[in-house]
């Protein structure tokens, strides 16, 4: 919904998911857009990730998206060709994506806010540190302007199977100690907070 506000209405557009993983979020974005008229210049969708295994999985998810193995530091994409870039729970590289953004192009950062999955973190860590959003002052120095900051929070109930699947796909799985993982494995049901922050930047 947020991305649609910044897509050009008068002409076709190009979007890129920087750090797309297995393509779950980008595929959802693709399928949420209104169907494009066949006669118009086609929109372009590119999913980029450093993991060839993730790209292989993504390519089987949606054949209409171009999936590419590469890094955000040096994306293998034509200069000044992208209208909008997503970075969803990923590692962004403002200098790298600046090369491929059109003037006036948009970057949407989706980041874990301080209370994201706080209940799970309290289970797996003996002490939970208060997290903060990454500093983006470097981006403003490069010519990006912060247009808006929005947040989204809600609760979800996770059974043990869902909880363990979630934990295994997160960096916390490798950072937490064995005792914390064992406690999570014994947890049958957990009400967990989703706390997400969105920052929209424009390349001036």
N, C-alpha and C positions, 0 to 999 in steps of 0.2 A: 504493500500500500504506500509506503514511504517512497519507494523507488519510482513508482508511477507518477508521482508529483513532479519529478525532475526529468522525466523522459521528454524529448522533443515531440511535439504534436504535429508539426508541419512536414516532417520528413522522416525517413527511416532512421534507425539508430543502431548503434553497436554497444554491446555490454560485455563485460568480462568479470568473472568471478576469480579473484586472486587468492588462491588457496582453497580450491573448490572441494578437496577431499573426494569422496565417492559421489558427489554431485547432488546430494539430497536437497540442499537449500536452493541451488540454482535451477534444478528441475522444477521445484515448486514455484519459483518465480516465473519460469517459462510458461508453465501451465496455468498460471493465474492471469496472464495477459489476455486482452481481447484478441480474437483471431484476426490475423492480418489479411487484408485483401490480396488475392493471388496476383493481381495486376501490378501492384506497387513494388518498389524496390525492396527486396527482402531485408528484414532486420538480421543482425549478426549476433550470435551468442557464442562466447568462448569461455570454456572452463579451464583454468590453469592450476596445476599442482606439481610439486616436486616429486611426488611419489608415482611411479609408473603403475604400481599395483592399484592405487586409488583411481587413477585415470582409466585403467582397464575396466574397473567396476563401473565408473561413471559412464563410459562409452556404451555399456550394455543397458544403462538406465534410460538414456534418451539419445536417439540417433540424430535428432535435429540440431543438437548442440555440438560444436567443434570442441573436442577435448584435447588438451595439449600438455605434455610434460615439460616443465620449465620452472624457473624461479621468479619470484616477485622482484628480485634485485635486477634481473636482466630479462624481462619478458620477451619471448620470441614473437613479437607482434609489431606490425607496421607502426612507425612513429605517428603521433597525433591522429590516431584512427578510432579511438574509443570515446564514446559519449559518457558512459557510466561504469564505474568499477565498484564491485562489492569486495569487502574483506570481512568475512564472517567467522568470528572466533579464531582468527588467524594471525600470522605475523606479517604486518604490513611493512612496505619499504617505499617511502614517499618519493625518493629520488628515482627509483626504478619505474614506478607506475607513471610518474610525471612525463616520462619520455613518450608514452603511448596515449596519453590523454589529449583530447582536442582542447584548444583554448576554451575556457568556460566549462570544461568537463567536470563531472561530479564523482566524488568518492564517498561511499557509505560504509562506515565502520560499525560493525555489530560486535559489542564487547560484553563480557561478563561484568555486571555491576557488583558492588560490595557484598550483597546478600545472596548472590547466585548460588544455589545448591548448598546453602549454609548448613542445613540439617545433615546432609551427607558428609560435608567436611568436618562437622563436629564428631561424627562417628569414626572417621578414619584417622583423624589427627588428635593427639593429646592436647594440643593448643592450636586454636584457629587464629591466624593473623588477619587483621582487618585489611582487605585488599583495596586498592585504589585504581582508578583508570590510568592508563599509560599517558605520559606527557606527550602532547603533540605540538609543542612550541617549535620543534624543528620543521614541521609542515608549514606553519605560518611564515617562517623565515624563507621557505622555498617558493612562496607565492600562493599557497592555499589559504582560503578564507573559510572560517567555521561559520556555516549558515544557521545551523540549528542543532540542538541536543534534545533528544527525547528518550523516555524510558518506558519500559513495559515490565509489569510485575504481576504474577499470579501463582497459585499453588497447584501442584499436581500430586496425585497419589501413585506411588510406585510399589508394585509387588516385588518380591525378592528377585524374580527372574529379570524384570525390567531394571531393578537397581544394580544388579551385577553387570548387565549389559552396558548400562550407562557408565559405571565405574571403569570398566575395561577399555572404553573408548576415550577416556580422559587422561591428561598428564598426571592427575592425582594417583592413578593406579600404580605408576612407577615411583612416585615420590613418597607414598604412604608406606608405613611399616606393616609387617606381617600381622601384628595384633589388630590393627585398624581394619585390615581387609577381612580378618576372621570375624570381627564384630559385624561388619557389613553383610557377610555371608549368612549370619544368623538372623538378620533383620527381616521379618516377614512382610512388613508393610511400613512405608515411610511417606509422610506428607512432606513434600519438598518445595522450596521456593524457587521459582524461576524469576530472575532479576537481571534484566538485559538493558543495556544502554546503546543508543544509536547516535552517532555523530555524522553529520553531513558536511563535507568540505567541497569547496568549489575552487578550481584552478583559475586564478585571475590572469 
